[in-house]
Amino acid sequence: MFKRKIERADYDRVNKRPVIRASICNGEQVAGFKDIRTGKFSEVMLIRNEGDLAEFLERYGIAKEDVKKEY
């Protein structure tokens, strides 16, 4: 019906990389950014379906192949 407008956001592309953290126990997935120097993960949003993943990618201008999945 109505397509929700997604506001563009930015992140530190030099020091952080996009990551999907997935639980091997229950399959829960969380999108966020990992600091490449410290390894600290910053959670952005819960990924419940492909629509949530598409929203995350669109909001931050990320290509799907640029997102790594960690377990």
N, C-alpha and C positions, 0 to 999 in steps of 0.2 A: 504494500500500500504506500506508505510514506517512507522515503529513504532518509535516514538521519544524516545530517551534515556532520562530517568529522572535521574537527579543528586540527590543523597541522601543528605538530610539536617538534622540537629539535632535541638532540642529545649530543654529547661530546663525542664526535666521530673519531677523534684522534686517540682518546684514552679509554673508550668503552666500546664493547661490541654487543650486538643484539643476541640474546640467548633465550631458548625455551627450556625451562627446567621441568622435567617429567619424572613423576614418581614411578618406580618400578613396582610398587606395592598396589596402588589403587588407580594408576593412570592419570592422576591429576596433573595438569600442565599449567605453568605460570610463565608469562612472558616478562622479560625485563632486560637489564643491561649489566654486563659484567665488566668491572674495571680490569684492564689488561695488566696493570702493574700490581695491584693488591689482590686480585681475585674476588673482591667483594661483589656480591650480586645485589642489585637494586630491583625489587619487584615492581612491575608496572600494572599488570592486569592478569586476571584469571582467564585461561583459554578453555572454554567449554565446548566450542564447536569451530567449524571452518570460518564462520562469520566473525567470530571474535578474533581469530588469527588474521583475517583479512583487514579488520579494523586496526589492529596493532600495526600491521605492515603499512597501511595507508597513512595512518596518523604520523608515523615517523619517517615515511618515504624510504622504506626498506624493501629490497627485493627478497622474495621467499628463499632463494638459494643462498643469501647472505646470513641467514639465521641458523645458528648451530643448535642442536638439541643435546642437552646434557641429562644424564640419569643419576 
